[in-house]
């Protein structure tokens, strides 16, 4: 499933990068970029889960493949941590269970 999401997010019809710097201060520009990246990642992942090809293509146009890959990785880590806390298990056990692997 993650492979399909990464593939969908990695494709960009125009293969263009989008500049999201909106602030004049270094800090505000970085915050704007991070927020924009995570919004694009959220759109890409939710479209992938819904298997909505049009929304996946639209989301892929909102950032570079490298940036979206970073966003998907960050989302994956946060989701695994949240599930591990909820289940009172180690992140390693949660990941193995999600991937259908035997317990280590």
Residue pairs with C-beta under 8 A, 6 or more apart in sequence:
1 48
2 72
2 76
4 48
5 44
5 45
5 48
5 49
5 72
6 69
6 72
8 44
8 47
8 48
8 53
8 56
8 57
8 60
9 41
9 44
9 45
9 48
9 56
9 59
9 60
9 65
9 68
9 69
9 71
9 72
10 60
10 65
10 68
10 69
11 56
11 57
11 60
11 65
12 60
12 61
12 64
12 65
13 57
13 60
13 61
14 61
15 65
16 61
16 64
17 63
17 64
17 67
18 36
18 61
18 62
18 63
18 64
20 32
20 33
20 36
20 37
21 29
21 32
21 33
22 28
22 29
22 32
23 29
23 31
23 32
36 62
36 63
37 63
37 67
37 68
37 70
37 71
38 71
38 74
38 75
39 62
40 59
40 62
40 63
40 67
40 68
40 71
41 63
41 68
41 71
41 72
41 74
41 75
42 75
43 55
43 58
43 59
43 62
44 56
44 59
44 60
44 62
44 68
44 71
44 72
45 72
45 75
46 55
47 55
47 56
47 58
47 59
48 56
59 68
60 68
63 71
80 91
80 94
80 95
80 98
81 91
83 94
83 98
84 90
84 91
84 93
84 94
87 94
89 97
92 104
93 103
93 104
96 102
96 103
96 104
97 103
